[in-house]
Amino acid sequence: DQQVKQNSPSLSVQEGRISILNCDYTNSMFDYFLWYKKYPAEGPTFLISISSIKDKNEDGRFTVFLNKSAKHLSLHIVPSQPGDSAVYFCAAGYTSGSARQLTFGSGTQLTVLP
Amino acid sequence: DGGITQSPKYLFRKEGQNVTLSCEQNLNHDAMYWYRQDPGQGLRLIYYSQIVNDFQKGDIAEGYSVSREKKESFPLTVTSAQKNPTAFYLCASKDEVWGYTFGSGTRLTVV
């Protein structure tokens, strides 16, 4: 049972345009959400996060939106750059759990075309 | 320069052998994690440890074992009981909040 789902395995976007990556979750206990970026043969690196008390968090070209009622979050990258081409994972956890484990989605391969 | 180091980067194992993947961190993090990544799938949790001398099974612990004798080290042994061990293995450590740091991974291939 996948608690975090990224239904689009891949996305191609033209350089300079907006990239929108989507993520859905089923566990209503999740109250913290993160996005990671991963290049081949490397570990994921943290990109941006959002707590469930917010509905938007922005960091430069990256913005994460959270819709708790729909159990949906999205990552917007504006403008997209070729260096953004990577696999993007969304992850979710809950702060009441002492271990603060993360549950990951299956990832979306973003390709930004020059 | 604080970080987390996994070794080796590539590992080949014959069927029926046990192999141990190394994970070392100098971030002074209490919590450490092992994940497995397969093509088209997310990272799945194998084992985690919140403190020295303590560890817990994750979602796919069967065929794996770990130890946590030192805060800095969290080695993962892939035993011969693991039916499909070929995968990319990621180790991570975490600060007191949500600050996960991942290693660069070990690709294990059974030959």
Interface residues (C-beta under 8 A of the other chain):
Chain A: V4 Q6 P9 Y32 L34 Y36 A41 E42 G43 P44 T45 F46 S49 F89 A91 G93 S98 A99 R100 Q101 L102 T103 F104 G105 S106 G107
Chain B: I4 Q6 K9 A31 Y33 Y35 G40 Q41 G42 L43 R44 L45 Y48 Q50 Q56 G58 F88 L90 A92 K94 V97 W98 G99 Y100 F102 G103 S104 G105 R107
